[in-house]
Amino acid sequence: MKHTPLLNRLFNKDFRLVDGTDEIFELDLALWEYETLSKKELVDRSAYFQLVDGKETAHFRTCNLQNLEDVHKNSSFRTKVFFLSGKYSTGYATHGLFPYRGKFHPQLIRALLNIQRIKPGHIVLDPMAGSSTVAVEANLLGIDAISIDLSPFCELMGKVKTFALDLDPMILESIAIKPQEILEKLKKEKVPKYFTNDENSEKRKYYEIVLLAFLDTMGFADRSKSSIDMLFPRVLERYIATIKHFQTAKKEMDLDIGQSKIIKGSVLELSIDDDSVDAIITSPPYSFAIDYLKNDQPQLEYLGHSLDDLRTEMIGLQGRGVSNKLEIYFSKMEQAIKEMGRVSKKGAPIIIIIGTNDIQTDGVNLQKNIIELAKNQELKFDFEILKPIRGLQNTMKSESILFFTNKK
Ligand SMILES: C[S@@+](CC[C@H](N)C(=O)[O-])C[C@H]1O[C@@H](n2cnc3c(N)ncnc32)[C@H](O)[C@@H]1O
């Protein structure tokens, strides 16, 4: 009996994929990286390979240098297993600092940047950025990014996750000294008082890291029915270890980190010049599947923001009844796509990742409608890759990675 295993047919025998590359869409993207990148590029920036011609890749080495066992030494067994099993896909660099709901798989974004030939010198935009996964991935590859989200909490998350890629180690030292004192301050004083410092000052970065850890603890304490006092030192310790280990890996690997602009703003009216970005990768709300404001209500209120003010601009949160909600959703998405077309260069790749929540939308397929809306804005639809969603089979089976090209 003769059989050649699939992976041996796809790749040369001296190539190996990182652990956990087991979905069809991942093999598809790995094959695309293999066909698009030179061998040197595969070693330096590929997302799915462990070995290229027998040589360990930068992604594989960086993930291992980050010592996730140490980062999670005080986490519960479940949390530790979760992060370790996502060592090459979700848990590396600063992605694990806040577990934002509905966040991209970072490894997928890395592959998308690679196969679209986005390189240092280019600018990539995510105009509905959530936790800024796109910006972090771009920066890790030395590419500059612009990250925009309507939520001020997402702005904080995006800033911390991106500036922590390139942070003065003294800041970490000073945070580690007095966690209890920091906690008492955060519980007593209102946050804006801390922010009298200049936007990019080192002192401000210090507060933004501890503030994000505090807001992370708020959600964690609520979910686990524990007290903030008990959990905060552990969360802060995890933040410090995550950043410190990434800094060690960065130094060892001599990584050049790109710059990010993190902006609080709306995709419906982007504060960006026409024809200025080289690529867009984004994921809008999947109609009204998640109420992003309610999800982050305690954090937004702590930061002093009114949910009502944000609600009108937020995509997917207006209307009564399914058909009215969808009508408003699609009219906002049309405007969002128009803005994406305006700010991106001719020929720029625009990738929209979206899942259909058919059951909630009475069978209306979001992908099909998005493809139609994009056509009206001179975005050529190239094709889609399907990505299954594990664990949500009852409401949502898969997400689509929709590839468009700006044809204006
Ligand atoms: C699916 S999530 C994006 C998650 C992101 N891909 C990540 O990796 O974290 C959709 C995001 O769209 C944002 N959003 C909704 N309406 C918006 C608007 N009008 N302008 C900008 N962002 C908006 C929400 O705040 C939410 O963070």
The ligand as an SDF file (V2000), in Angstrom:
LIG
                    3D

 27 29  0  0  0  0  0  0  0  0999 V2000
  -15.3200   42.1610   16.2270 C   0  0  0  0  0  0  0  0  0  0  0  0
  -14.7520   43.5120   17.2170 S   0  0  0  0  0  0  0  0  0  0  0  0
  -13.0950   43.7060   16.6940 C   0  0  0  0  0  0  0  0  0  0  0  0
  -12.1280   42.8240   17.4580 C   0  0  0  0  0  0  0  0  0  0  0  0
  -10.7090   42.9660   16.9460 C   0  0  0  0  0  0  0  0  0  0  0  0
  -10.5720   42.3690   15.6270 N   0  0  0  0  0  0  0  0  0  0  0  0
   -9.6780   42.3700   17.8930 C   0  0  0  0  0  0  0  0  0  0  0  0
   -8.8040   41.6080   17.4700 O   0  0  0  0  0  0  0  0  0  0  0  0
   -9.7410   42.6720   19.1020 O   0  0  0  0  0  0  0  0  0  0  0  0
  -15.5830   44.8840   16.5170 C   0  0  0  0  0  0  0  0  0  0  0  0
  -15.1730   46.2360   17.0840 C   0  0  0  0  0  0  0  0  0  0  0  0
  -15.8440   47.2630   16.3290 O   0  0  0  0  0  0  0  0  0  0  0  0
  -15.9250   48.3950   17.1690 C   0  0  0  0  0  0  0  0  0  0  0  0
  -16.8820   49.3660   16.5740 N   0  0  0  0  0  0  0  0  0  0  0  0
  -18.2260   49.3070   16.4860 C   0  0  0  0  0  0  0  0  0  0  0  0
  -18.7190   50.4080   15.8770 N   0  0  0  0  0  0  0  0  0  0  0  0
  -17.6540   51.1860   15.5580 C   0  0  0  0  0  0  0  0  0  0  0  0
  -17.5130   52.4430   14.9090 C   0  0  0  0  0  0  0  0  0  0  0  0
  -18.5600   53.1430   14.4740 N   0  0  0  0  0  0  0  0  0  0  0  0
  -16.2520   52.9190   14.7210 N   0  0  0  0  0  0  0  0  0  0  0  0
  -15.1750   52.2540   15.1600 C   0  0  0  0  0  0  0  0  0  0  0  0
  -15.2530   51.0640   15.8180 N   0  0  0  0  0  0  0  0  0  0  0  0
  -16.4780   50.5270   16.0040 C   0  0  0  0  0  0  0  0  0  0  0  0
  -16.3470   47.7960   18.5010 C   0  0  0  0  0  0  0  0  0  0  0  0
  -16.0440   48.6780   19.5660 O   0  0  0  0  0  0  0  0  0  0  0  0
  -15.5240   46.4960   18.5400 C   0  0  0  0  0  0  0  0  0  0  0  0
  -14.3530   46.6820   19.2920 O   0  0  0  0  0  0  0  0  0  0  0  0
  1  2  1  0
  2  3  1  0
  2 10  1  0
  3  4  1  0
  4  5  1  0
  5  6  1  0
  5  7  1  0
  7  8  2  0
  7  9  1  0
 10 11  1  0
 11 12  1  0
 11 26  1  0
 12 13  1  0
 13 14  1  0
 13 24  1  0
 14 15  1  0
 14 23  1  0
 15 16  2  0
 16 17  1  0
 17 18  1  0
 17 23  2  0
 18 19  1  0
 18 20  2  0
 20 21  1  0
 21 22  2  0
 22 23  1  0
 24 25  1  0
 24 26  1  0
 26 27  1  0
M  CHG  2   2   1   9  -1
M  END
$$$$
